[in-house]
Amino acid sequence: MIRNIVFDMGDVLLEFDPPLFLDREKVTDPADRELLLREVFYSPCWKEMDLGLYGEEEMFQRIKANIPAHLLPVAERLLFHWHDSLIPVEGIDELVFTLKEKGYRIYLLSNAPASQRLYWPEIRCSSCFDGVVVSAFEKCIKPDPKIYEILLDRYDLKAMESMFIDDVPANIEAAKQLGIAAHLFIDTEELLTYFKKEGIL
């Protein structure tokens, strides 16, 4: 019997869309867009930030040598302020509220930097969550089995009573290896259909 629903954050609870963030900054030149995507959001430094090795300020110092002077202010805003206007994945807030009303315990398991704690309260459905595990504070990231074990141990959860929702196949497989039921997130409508099929809703 499933008692606990564990959600990923980016592209499950909220939209993480780097091209959209560039649109907000009115970056239209294709070469500039490619460079900023590569050096900011798709930089190895971003993963290291998720690992908690350093924060945004140190990451900016590490990447700025690769960014031309005219784009440095934009890169800085992207790094420090991409989350200023959070966009929830369509329909997900309502689904999380429904699960909570049905008596499920709700948890977050996310690869994210330490700054996640600053914008997490701004996510409407965050009030439903009974526990949060964020990679930067644990110094490990999905799909490392250790971070799933941290979640289970910290909140005294049984793997067989837990369901994990993520948009990355490798993260889903890692959960299954630990005996956690898991489902690949496509969109909220598909997830709702799956929950009904499985008798969760």
C-alpha positions in Angstrom: 0.0 0.0 0.0 1.4 3.4 -1.0 1.4 5.9 1.9 4.1 8.3 0.8 4.4 10.3 -2.5 7.9 11.7 -3.2 8.3 14.4 -5.9 11.2 15.8 -7.8 11.1 19.6 -8.2 12.4 20.8 -11.5 10.0 20.1 -14.4 7.7 18.2 -12.1 6.6 20.8 -9.5 7.9 23.9 -11.3 9.1 24.7 -14.8 12.9 24.8 -15.2 13.2 26.2 -18.7 16.6 27.9 -19.4 15.5 29.2 -22.9 12.5 30.9 -21.2 14.9 32.5 -18.7 16.9 33.9 -21.7 13.7 35.2 -23.2 12.9 37.1 -20.0 16.3 38.7 -20.3 15.6 39.6 -23.9 18.6 37.7 -25.2 17.8 37.1 -28.9 21.2 36.6 -30.6 21.5 32.9 -31.2 25.3 32.9 -30.5 24.7 34.7 -27.2 21.9 32.3 -26.2 24.0 29.2 -27.0 26.9 30.6 -24.9 24.8 31.5 -21.9 23.0 28.1 -21.9 26.4 26.3 -22.1 28.2 28.4 -19.5 25.5 28.9 -17.0 22.7 26.2 -17.0 24.6 23.4 -18.7 28.0 24.1 -17.2 29.6 21.3 -15.1 29.7 24.0 -12.3 25.9 23.8 -12.0 26.1 20.1 -11.1 28.8 20.9 -8.6 26.5 23.6 -7.1 23.8 20.9 -6.8 26.4 18.9 -4.9 26.8 21.7 -2.4 30.5 22.2 -3.3 29.9 26.0 -3.6 27.1 28.6 -4.1 26.1 31.0 -6.8 28.8 33.6 -6.1 31.6 31.1 -6.4 30.1 29.6 -9.5 29.9 33.0 -11.1 33.6 33.6 -10.4 34.4 30.3 -12.0 32.4 30.8 -15.2 32.8 34.6 -15.8 36.2 34.1 -17.6 34.3 32.3 -20.3 31.7 35.0 -20.8 32.2 38.2 -22.8 31.9 41.4 -20.9 28.7 42.5 -22.5 27.0 39.3 -21.3 28.3 39.3 -17.7 25.4 41.2 -16.2 22.9 38.9 -17.9 24.8 35.8 -16.8 24.8 37.1 -13.2 21.1 37.8 -13.3 20.4 34.3 -14.8 22.5 32.6 -12.1 21.1 34.5 -9.1 17.6 35.3 -10.2 16.2 32.6 -12.6 13.7 31.7 -9.9 12.3 35.2 -9.3 9.2 34.3 -11.3 8.4 30.7 -10.6 6.1 28.9 -12.9 4.4 25.8 -11.6 3.9 22.8 -13.9 0.3 23.1 -15.1 -2.1 21.3 -12.7 0.5 20.0 -10.3 -0.4 22.2 -7.3 -4.0 21.0 -7.5 -2.8 17.3 -7.7 -0.5 17.7 -4.7 -3.3 19.3 -2.7 -5.6 16.4 -3.6 -3.1 13.8 -2.5 -2.6 15.6 0.8 -6.4 15.7 1.4 -6.5 12.0 0.7 -4.1 11.4 3.6 -0.8 10.8 1.8 2.4 12.1 3.2 4.2 14.2 0.7 8.0 14.6 0.3 10.5 16.4 -1.9 13.7 14.7 -3.3 15.5 17.2 -5.5 18.9 17.9 -7.0 19.2 21.6 -6.3 21.7 24.2 -4.9 21.4 25.5 -1.3 19.5 28.6 -2.6 16.5 26.2 -3.0 15.5 27.0 0.6 15.0 30.6 -0.3 12.4 30.1 -3.1 10.9 26.8 -1.9 8.3 28.6 0.3 7.1 30.5 -2.8 5.9 27.3 -4.4 2.2 27.1 -3.7 2.0 23.4 -2.9 5.2 23.5 -0.7 2.9 23.8 2.4 1.7 20.2 1.7 5.2 18.7 2.1 6.1 16.6 5.2 9.8 16.5 4.5 12.4 17.8 2.1 15.8 16.4 1.0 17.9 18.6 -1.3 21.2 17.4 -2.8 23.3 20.5 -1.9 22.8 19.8 1.8 23.5 16.1 1.5 26.6 16.4 -0.7 25.2 13.8 -3.1 22.8 13.8 -6.0 20.3 11.5 -7.7 20.7 8.9 -9.0 23.2 8.1 -6.2 21.3 5.5 -4.0 22.6 7.3 -0.9 20.3 10.3 -1.3 17.2 8.0 -1.5 18.4 6.2 1.6 18.8 9.5 3.4 15.1 10.3 2.6 13.9 6.9 3.8 16.0 7.0 7.0 15.4 10.6 7.9 11.6 10.4 7.7 11.3 6.7 8.7 9.7 5.7 5.4 9.4 2.2 4.1 10.4 1.8 0.5 7.5 -0.5 -0.3 5.1 2.2 0.9 6.6 5.0 -1.1 6.1 6.2 -4.7 8.7 8.5 -6.4 7.8 10.8 -9.3 10.7 12.2 -11.4 11.2 13.3 -15.0 14.7 11.7 -15.4 14.7 7.9 -16.3 18.0 7.2 -14.4 16.5 8.7 -11.3 13.4 6.5 -11.6 15.6 3.3 -12.1 17.7 4.2 -9.0 14.5 4.4 -6.9 13.2 1.1 -8.2 16.5 -0.6 -7.3 15.8 0.3 -3.7 12.3 -1.1 -3.8 10.6 2.2 -4.2 7.7 2.3 -6.7 8.5 5.0 -9.3 6.9 6.6 -12.3 8.4 8.8 -15.0 6.7 12.2 -15.1 5.5 13.3 -18.5 2.8 15.8 -17.5 0.2 16.2 -14.8 -2.7 14.8 -16.8 -0.8 11.6 -17.5 0.3 11.3 -13.8 -3.3 11.7 -12.6 -4.4 9.0 -15.0 -1.6 6.7 -13.6 -2.6 7.4 -10.0 -6.2 6.5 -10.8 -5.1 3.3 -12.6 -3.0 2.3 -9.6 -5.8 3.1 -7.1 -3.8 5.9 -5.5 -6.6 8.4 -6.3 
